[in-house]
């Protein structure tokens, strides 16, 4: 992991500290989002999903791992206090479905549905192939305050393949190596943060900053535990599958350092248009 607050700008709340800010108040939870976690007007999507999962976890048995999470970003989530509401939709012997929302009063800002399930044995075991890449040719993107989304200061990304954002490229595949500036054991919430870090590949095809935002994504988690993983050098392989008008579809899968696949993600974004 990248220890301490080295390299972070101003007053910050590290990821684990933000997760610990979640407190239950009756039938809802409250959390605090720092300005250092903003992505434009709204909080980083991976943090939003992680906060929702943090509340969901209190409604599910600890030994039942998260299998999948569907997330819809409804409205901007600003810095400051946020309310989380969670509801168990159905609980069976081997699976449980839970809904969570980030809210501002009665306004829903983000909605998630998580599926938790007990692992079952299977004779099938295979994973996505990750092609070899030359790590020696990696390009690091250092955080520059005022010129990049604030949340990026919590990560150290290196492009192993693909185009950096706003460089007028043409590649539809990207491979990133990412480390998180945080302490503590890795859990499901960290996986969501890593999964949502990678910028939309289509942004690399523009020559200048262009607006764009995620509408929805779904993540399938492929492990039952994560505390044996570190926070350094996670690899994310992503591919832009389709771009029609201002709408894009992208898939990605990730692996912790020296491990097999950890998650698979499918995302849908809009607002990216070369004529903008």
C-alpha positions as CSV (number, residue, x, y, z in Angstrom):
1,X,0.0,0.0,0.0
2,X,1.0,3.6,-0.3
3,X,1.3,4.5,3.4
4,X,0.2,7.7,5.2
5,X,-0.9,10.9,3.7
6,X,2.2,11.4,1.5
7,X,1.2,12.8,-1.8
8,X,-2.3,13.8,-0.7
9,X,-3.4,17.4,-1.0
10,X,-4.9,19.3,1.8
11,X,-7.2,17.8,4.5
12,X,-8.2,14.3,3.5
13,X,-10.1,11.3,4.7
14,X,-8.6,8.1,3.5
15,X,-10.9,5.4,2.1
16,X,-10.9,3.3,5.3
17,X,-11.6,6.4,7.4
18,X,-14.6,7.3,5.2
19,X,-16.0,3.8,5.6
20,X,-15.6,4.1,9.4
21,X,-17.6,7.3,9.3
22,X,-20.7,5.3,8.6
23,X,-22.9,5.2,11.7
24,X,-26.4,3.8,12.1
25,X,-29.2,6.1,13.4
26,X,-32.4,4.1,13.7
27,X,-33.5,2.8,10.3
28,X,-30.8,4.7,8.4
29,X,-27.1,5.4,8.3
30,X,-25.1,8.6,8.1
31,X,-21.7,9.1,6.5
32,X,-19.3,11.9,5.8
33,X,-17.8,12.5,2.3
34,X,-14.8,14.8,2.1
35,X,-14.1,17.2,-0.8
36,X,-11.0,15.1,-1.5
37,X,-13.4,12.3,-2.8
38,X,-15.2,14.5,-5.4
39,X,-15.3,13.7,-9.1
40,X,-16.5,17.0,-10.4
41,X,-19.8,17.9,-8.7
42,X,-20.3,14.4,-7.3
43,X,-18.5,11.9,-5.1
44,X,-16.4,9.3,-6.8
45,X,-18.8,6.5,-7.9
46,X,-16.7,3.7,-6.3
47,X,-17.0,5.5,-3.0
48,X,-20.7,5.9,-3.3
49,X,-21.1,2.2,-4.0
50,X,-18.8,1.3,-1.1
51,X,-20.9,3.4,1.3
52,X,-24.1,1.7,0.2
53,X,-22.4,-1.7,0.7
54,X,-21.2,-0.7,4.1
55,X,-24.8,-0.2,5.2
56,X,-26.0,-3.4,3.4
57,X,-23.5,-5.4,5.3
58,X,-25.3,-4.8,8.6
59,X,-28.4,-6.6,7.2
60,X,-26.5,-9.7,5.9
61,X,-24.6,-12.4,7.7
62,X,-20.9,-11.7,7.7
63,X,-20.1,-15.1,6.3
64,X,-22.2,-14.5,3.2
65,X,-20.0,-12.9,0.5
66,X,-21.1,-10.2,-2.0
67,X,-21.7,-11.8,-5.4
68,X,-22.8,-8.9,-7.5
69,X,-23.8,-5.2,-7.1
70,X,-25.9,-3.2,-9.5
71,X,-25.5,0.6,-9.2
72,X,-27.5,3.4,-10.7
73,X,-26.2,7.0,-10.4
74,X,-29.3,9.2,-10.2
75,X,-28.1,12.6,-9.1
76,X,-24.8,14.2,-7.9
77,X,-23.7,13.3,-4.3
78,X,-22.0,16.4,-2.9
79,X,-19.3,16.6,-0.2
80,X,-20.6,16.6,3.3
81,X,-23.1,14.4,5.2
82,X,-25.1,11.8,3.3
83,X,-27.9,9.6,4.4
84,X,-27.9,5.9,3.5
85,X,-31.1,3.8,3.6
86,X,-31.0,0.0,3.2
87,X,-33.6,-2.7,3.0
88,X,-33.4,-6.5,2.8
89,X,-35.5,-7.5,-0.2
90,X,-35.3,-11.2,0.3
91,X,-33.3,-13.7,2.3
92,X,-33.1,-17.4,1.5
93,X,-30.9,-20.2,2.7
94,X,-28.1,-19.6,0.3
95,X,-28.7,-16.0,-1.1
96,X,-29.9,-12.6,0.1
97,X,-30.8,-9.5,-1.9
98,X,-30.5,-6.1,-0.3
99,X,-31.2,-2.6,-1.7
100,X,-29.4,0.6,-0.5
101,X,-29.8,4.2,-1.5
102,X,-27.8,7.4,-0.8
103,X,-30.2,10.1,-0.1
104,X,-30.5,13.9,0.5
105,X,-33.8,14.1,2.4
106,X,-36.4,12.4,0.1
107,X,-34.2,12.7,-3.0
108,X,-32.5,9.5,-4.1
109,X,-29.0,10.2,-5.3
110,X,-27.7,6.7,-5.9
111,X,-29.4,3.3,-5.8
112,X,-27.8,-0.1,-5.4
113,X,-29.0,-3.7,-5.3
114,X,-26.6,-6.3,-3.9
115,X,-26.8,-10.0,-4.1
116,X,-25.0,-12.0,-1.4
117,X,-24.6,-15.7,-1.6
118,X,-22.9,-18.6,0.1
119,X,-20.3,-20.3,-2.0
120,X,-21.1,-23.7,-3.5
121,X,-18.5,-26.2,-4.8
122,X,-18.2,-26.6,-8.6
123,X,-16.1,-28.7,-11.0
124,X,-15.7,-25.5,-13.2
125,X,-12.8,-23.1,-12.5
126,X,-11.5,-20.8,-15.2
127,X,-10.7,-17.1,-15.4
128,X,-10.3,-14.4,-18.1
129,X,-6.9,-14.4,-19.8
130,X,-4.7,-11.4,-19.1
131,X,-2.2,-10.8,-21.9
132,X,1.4,-10.0,-21.0
133,X,2.3,-6.3,-21.0
134,X,5.6,-4.5,-20.7
135,X,5.5,-2.9,-17.3
136,X,8.7,-1.1,-18.1
137,X,6.9,1.1,-20.6
138,X,4.2,2.1,-18.1
139,X,3.1,5.8,-18.0
140,X,2.2,7.1,-14.5
141,X,-0.4,9.8,-14.2
142,X,0.6,11.9,-11.1
143,X,-2.1,13.9,-9.4
144,X,-2.1,17.6,-10.2
145,X,-4.4,19.5,-7.8
146,X,-6.9,21.8,-9.7
147,X,-6.4,20.0,-13.0
148,X,-7.7,16.5,-12.1
149,X,-10.7,15.1,-10.2
150,X,-9.9,15.4,-6.5
151,X,-10.5,11.7,-5.8
152,X,-7.6,10.7,-7.9
153,X,-5.2,11.8,-5.2
154,X,-6.1,8.6,-3.3
155,X,-4.7,6.4,-6.1
156,X,-1.5,6.0,-8.1
157,X,-2.4,4.8,-11.6
158,X,0.0,3.6,-14.3
159,X,-1.1,3.0,-17.9
160,X,0.5,-0.3,-19.1
161,X,-1.5,-0.2,-22.4
162,X,-4.0,2.2,-23.9
163,X,-4.4,6.0,-24.2
164,X,-4.3,8.5,-21.4
165,X,-7.5,10.6,-21.2
166,X,-7.7,13.5,-23.7
167,X,-4.7,12.5,-25.8
168,X,-6.6,12.0,-29.1
169,X,-5.9,8.3,-29.3
170,X,-7.7,5.4,-31.0
171,X,-7.2,2.4,-28.8
172,X,-10.3,0.6,-27.4
173,X,-8.3,-1.5,-24.8
174,X,-6.6,-0.3,-21.7
175,X,-4.5,-2.0,-19.0
176,X,-3.9,-0.1,-15.8
177,X,-1.8,-0.9,-12.7
178,X,-3.3,0.9,-9.7
179,X,-2.3,1.4,-6.1
180,X,-4.5,2.9,-3.4
181,X,-3.3,5.3,-0.7
182,X,-4.9,3.7,2.3
183,X,-4.1,1.5,5.3
184,X,-5.7,-1.6,6.7
185,X,-7.0,-4.9,5.4
186,X,-8.6,-5.1,2.0
187,X,-12.3,-6.0,1.9
188,X,-15.2,-5.9,-0.6
189,X,-15.5,-2.1,-0.4
190,X,-11.9,-1.7,-1.7
191,X,-12.8,-3.9,-4.6
192,X,-15.5,-1.5,-5.6
193,X,-13.1,1.5,-5.4
194,X,-10.5,-0.2,-7.6
195,X,-13.2,-1.3,-10.1
196,X,-14.5,2.2,-10.6
197,X,-11.3,4.0,-10.9
198,X,-10.4,3.5,-14.5
199,X,-11.6,6.4,-16.7
200,X,-13.9,5.7,-19.6
201,X,-11.7,4.5,-22.5
202,X,-13.5,6.8,-24.9
203,X,-12.1,9.8,-23.0
204,X,-8.7,8.8,-24.5
205,X,-10.0,9.5,-28.0
206,X,-10.6,13.2,-27.3
207,X,-8.0,16.0,-27.7
208,X,-9.4,18.1,-24.9
209,X,-11.4,17.6,-21.7
210,X,-14.9,16.4,-22.5
211,X,-17.9,15.9,-20.1
212,X,-19.1,12.4,-19.5
213,X,-20.7,10.4,-16.6
214,X,-21.6,6.9,-15.7
215,X,-25.3,6.0,-15.6
216,X,-25.1,2.4,-14.4
217,X,-22.7,-0.3,-13.7
218,X,-22.8,-3.9,-12.5
219,X,-19.9,-5.7,-10.8
220,X,-19.6,-9.4,-10.3
221,X,-17.2,-10.4,-7.5
222,X,-15.3,-13.6,-8.1
223,X,-13.8,-14.2,-4.6
224,X,-15.2,-14.9,-1.2
225,X,-12.5,-13.0,0.8
226,X,-10.0,-10.3,0.1
227,X,-8.0,-9.8,3.3
228,X,-5.1,-11.7,1.8
229,X,-4.6,-9.0,-0.9
230,X,-2.6,-5.8,-0.7
231,X,-3.4,-2.4,-2.0
232,X,-0.6,-2.1,-4.4
233,X,-0.4,-2.9,-8.1
234,X,-3.9,-4.1,-8.9
235,X,-4.3,-4.7,-12.6
236,X,-7.4,-3.7,-14.5
237,X,-8.0,-4.8,-18.1
238,X,-10.8,-2.8,-19.8
239,X,-12.3,-2.8,-23.3
240,X,-14.7,-0.3,-24.9
241,X,-17.2,-2.6,-26.5
242,X,-19.5,0.0,-28.2
243,X,-19.8,3.8,-28.6
244,X,-23.0,5.0,-30.3
245,X,-23.7,8.7,-30.3
246,X,-22.9,9.9,-26.8
247,X,-23.5,6.5,-25.2
248,X,-20.8,4.0,-24.4
249,X,-20.6,0.4,-23.1
250,X,-17.4,-0.8,-21.4
251,X,-16.3,-4.0,-19.6
252,X,-13.4,-4.6,-17.3
253,X,-11.9,-7.2,-15.0
254,X,-9.3,-6.8,-12.3
255,X,-6.8,-8.9,-10.3
256,X,-4.9,-8.1,-7.2
257,X,-1.1,-8.4,-7.3
258,X,-0.1,-12.0,-7.9
259,X,-3.7,-13.3,-7.8
260,X,-6.3,-14.4,-10.2
261,X,-9.4,-12.4,-11.2
262,X,-11.2,-10.5,-8.4
263,X,-14.1,-8.9,-10.3
264,X,-15.8,-8.3,-13.6
265,X,-17.6,-5.0,-14.4
266,X,-19.9,-3.8,-17.1
267,X,-20.6,-0.1,-17.3
268,X,-22.7,2.3,-19.3
269,X,-21.9,6.0,-19.7
270,X,-23.3,8.9,-21.6
271,X,-22.4,12.5,-22.4
272,X,-19.2,11.7,-24.4
273,X,-19.4,13.3,-27.8
274,X,-16.5,14.5,-30.0
275,X,-18.6,17.4,-31.1
276,X,-19.1,18.7,-27.6
